[in-house]
C-alpha cells in the first residue's frame, strides 16, 4: 500500500509539472518551517528530523537530544516521510503511505483527532476524516494561523483538499463563516478542480493542475483575494491571472502567482512588501485591484524560476540559479547583511512587531558567489527566517534564530533571556550550514546581558567562561 500511494502521488504531480526521465533527482532535503521549530526530511531515507531548543516541539521528550541540533522526530522507526509543515505550536507530516502524523498544540482541534484535548508531545496518526473514513492518500500538508482561526490543510493524491482546526474567516470554504472542525473535512472545489499545491495564512491559496489559481477566506478582506468580481469569501474563487501559473507563494497580507513564462504577479494589502511603488511603508501604493504584473516594479535581470515567502519577506530564484530577496528586514530575514541597530533599539534586541520598520523596497542579490540555488523554504506562521538549498545539497539559513532553528547549533542561555531579547541571535546574511555535522550546540548570551550581567533576567544565567558566551 505504501508503495502504491507513493507512486500515485508522483504520477499526480508529474502530470502537471511534466517530470521527464531527464529531470534531475529530487532535492536531498525538504523542510517545513514553524515559528519555534524547524523540520528537515532527508528525501533519500525519508527520515524526519526536528531542530529547536524546545525538544518537545519536535515530538520528543526534553532529554531525547541536544537543543539546536537535529533530532529524529518521535514517530515509529519504520516510517519514511514525503512532506512536513509546521505552525506556531503544532506540526504535521505525511508518511509514504499517505497517512498524516500530528503533534503539538490542539486547543483548536489542530490535531485532527476529534477533540481539543492536550495530546502530549508524541506524534499521533490521524485515523479518520469527519465522515469516519480512513484519512489517507495525502501528499501535501500546510499550516495556517490568522487572527481568528488556525489549523491545517491537506491535498490528497486525487487533488482533493481537506481542512481541519478552527476554520473561521471563511477558511472552511463551504459558504459558512467557519467553525471548529476537529477532524478533516473536504473542501469542494469549483469545477472539481484538482489541486497540486496549497498554502494558507490570512487566506487560503491553491494552485490547480490546469494552472489556475484559487483563493478563499480572508475574513471578507477583498484586497487579499485578488479580484474585482463580487465574490463570496466563504467559497473558493478563481483569480484573474493572465496566464497559467506554475507556482504560488505568500497567502498572508501579500501573495504571488508565478506565470509559466516567469512573470511574477502580486496582490494584497502590503504593496510595499511586493516592491510596488517607492514610498516605503508609510506611503504605500494603493492595493492592486487584481493581481499585478510586477516585472516593471522588480526589474529583475532574468525570469523567476520559483518564489517563496516567510511571514514578512519574499525570496526568488531566477532561471540562472541566483537568489534575490526583498521585504521587511527587522529580523535579518531578507539576508542582505542588514537589520536595525539593536544595541540602540528600544526595546533592546527585541523587534516590536511593527510592519515595515526596515523595508528593503527593491530586490537585492543574495549570496552573490552562489549560482546554483534550487529551492527556498519559508512559512507563514510567525516565521521570520528562511532556508535555501543548492543543487549540490548545501543548505543555507538566515533570519531570526530565537529558538535555535537555523541549523547552526547556536542557542540562547535561558528561556527568560530568549523572551526578553529575542533578536540577539539573528543571522543577517545568507549563511551555509550543515546541521547534521554538528556534535554539540553553542550557548550564546544576549549582547545586552554581556554588558548588563546584573540586570534581570540576565542575572539568571552565568557563563562559565567568556568563550562560552
C-alpha positions, -999 to +999 in steps of 0.1 A: +000+000+000+028+025+009+045+019-024+012+024-043+004+057-026+040+070-033+037+061-070+002+077-072+015+109-057+044+111-081+021+104-111-003+130-100+022+158-096+042+148-127+010+153-148+012+190-140+050+196-138+058+173-167+085+153-150+106+135-176+133+108-174+159+135-179+147+155-149+172+160-121+168+139-090+147+153-062+164+177-037+183+159-009+163+178+017+127+190+022+120+215+050+089+227+070+094+258+090+074+269+121+078+298+144+097+278+172+107+246+153+121+236+120+118+202+103+140+185+077+132+154+056+161+135+041+145+127+009+167+096+002+159+079+035+126+096+043+138+102+079+122+132+096+143+155+119+134+184+141+155+214+152+146+236+182+158+245+216+124+232+227+127+195+220+090+186+228+081+208+198+099+182+178+077+154+191+102+140+216+109+143+254+131+171+267+160+146+273+159+130+238+185+151+221+206+183+221+187+216+218+195+233+185+207+201+168+187+177+146+168+151+165+147+123+150+110+131+154+093+106+177+075+086+150+078+048+145+113+039+131+098+020+102+082+051+087+096+074+060+081+108+051+074+128+020+061+162+034+062+182+066+047+215+078+047+235+110+029+264+126+030+284+158+027+254+182+016+224+161+032+204+133+023+175+110+040+153+084+029+129+057+044+094+055+050+075+023+018+055+029-002+088+027-010+090+064-007+122+084+011+123+117+004+153+141+018+167+173+019+199+194-009+223+202-045+211+199-066+239+215-085+245+183-086+209+171-054+212+151-045+176+157-075+163+137-080+136+163-117+146+170-111+166+202-093+196+217-076+177+244-039+180+253-025+150+235+011+154+247+041+158+226+043+124+209+031+123+172-002+105+165-016+093+132-049+109+122-071+078+118-102+091+100-119+121+085-152+137+096-172+110+078-154+082+096-134+072+065-097+065+067-077+097+063-051+085+038-037+091+003-024+126+014+006+140-005+009+176+009+001+195+041+002+231+052-005+250+084-020+284+089-026+308+118-046+341+115-063+364+139-094+343+144-086+309+132-058+284+129-055+248+116-042+226+089-049+218+053-040+189+031-041+177-005-047+140-015-033+122-045-066+127-063-063+165-060-089+169-033-085+195-005-091+188+032-091+211+062-094+210+100-090+231+131-107+265+138-119+274+103-134+308+109-129+338+085-143+317+056-114+292+056-139+262+056-148+271+020-183+258+021-203+290+023-201+292+061-181+317+082-164+286+097-164+268+129-144+242+150-136+211+128-117+186+149-115+161+121-105+167+084-134+178+062-134+181+024-134+215+007-155+212-025-135+229-053-155+245-081-155+225-114-139+197-094-105+213-098-075+191-089-052+210-066-014+204-068-002+230-042-018+247-013-008+272+013-025+295+038-021+324+061-047+353+061-062+335+031-060+300+016-043+299-018-045+269-041-028+261-075-048+237-097-034+212-122-045+233-151-025+263-139-055+282-125-051+299-090-079+299-064-084+317-031-109+319-002-111+330+034-096+363+045-125+374+067-141+393+038-110+414+032-114+417-006-080+431-012-064+399+000-084+378-025-072+395-057-104+401-076-128+428-086-156+404-092-181+403-064-174+371-047-182+352-015-151+349+006-165+317+021-162+299-013-131+293-035-129+316-064-105+318-094-080+347-096-077+366-128-041+356-137-034+365-174-016+332-180-013+297-165+006+297-132+033+272-122+038+283-085+021+303-057+035+319-026+025+341+004-011+337+014-008+364+041-012+401+036+007+398+003+005+369-022+021+359-055+014+337-085+042+328-108+033+325-145+047+297-167+069+323-185+085+335-153+063+366-148+055+372-111+021+386-102+013+401-068-017+413-048-027+421-012-026+449+014+012+451+019+021+466-015+054+479-003+063+443+006+059+434-031+081+463-044+051+482-057+059+519-055+088+537-038+071+554-009+080+529+018+056+516+044+041+549+055+033+559+019+025+526+004+010+524-031-028+515-033-036+478-034-038+464-069-074+456-077-063+424-095-030+405-095-004+429-108+024+421-132+055+430-111+081+430-139+085+468-140+085+471-102+110+443-096+133+449-126+149+415-121+176+406-147+162+371-155+128+354-153+117+340-120+121+302-116+105+299-081+091+321-053+088+316-016+077+338+013+082+338+050+059+360+072+075+393+061+099+386+032+099+373-003+127+353-020+130+342-056+154+320-075+159+332-111+165+310-141+203+314-137+202+299-102+208+332-083+189+341-051+172+375-046+151+389-017+131+419-005+106+428+022+108+436+059+143+431+073+138+438+110+149+403+119+175+400+092+150+379+072+159+393+038+195+381+042+214+411+029+235+416+060+214+443+075+189+448+103+181+475+128+208+485+153+196+466+183+222+479+206+204+513+205+169+499+197+140+504+222+134+478+235+169+465+232+174+434+210+136+429+206+116+437+175+083+453+184+065+436+155+057+469+138+054+464+100+078+479+075+103+491+101+134+482+079+119+478+045+140+465+016+119+481-012+136+466-042+152+431-049+187+426-037+211+398-049+220+374-020+250+351-017+264+366-049+291+339-053+264+311-055+247+304-088+230+270-082+202+276-058+173+253-065+148+259-036+139+283-008+118+273+023+097+297+043+064+298+062+035+319+072+031+312+110+054+338+127+083+326+105+110+353+103+137+331+089+144+311+058+165+282+044+178+277+009+192+247-009+217+244-038+219+217-064+248+201-046+228+197-014+243+227+005+219+243+030+219+280+038+199+297+066+193+333+078+169+354+098+156+351+134+171+323+154+153+329+187+148+291+193+179+277+176+160+269+144+187+279+119+207+247+120+239+264+132+238+249+167+235+283+183+210+286+212+203+312+239+211+305+276+177+306+293+140+309+282+137+342+301+166+358+282+153+345+249+119+360+256+132+395+266+160+398+239+147+375+211+167+392+182+200+387+199+207+356+178+196+368+143+217+358+114+216+387+089+234+371+060+226+341+039+250+316+056+259+280+047+250+255+075+255+217+079+232+208+108+239+171+105+276+175+111+272+192+144+280+173+176+273+199+202+254+232+205+269+266+214+253+287+241+254+323+232+242+350+256+225+382+245+249+411+239+227+431+263+234+406+290+271+407+284+270+445+291+244+443+319+250+410+336+233+420+368+200+431+352+171+407+354+167+383+336+204+384+326+214+376+362+197+343+359+225+329+338+262+328+345+285+316+317+315+295+329+339+314+307+337+344+283+343+319+254+311+301+263+292+333+256 
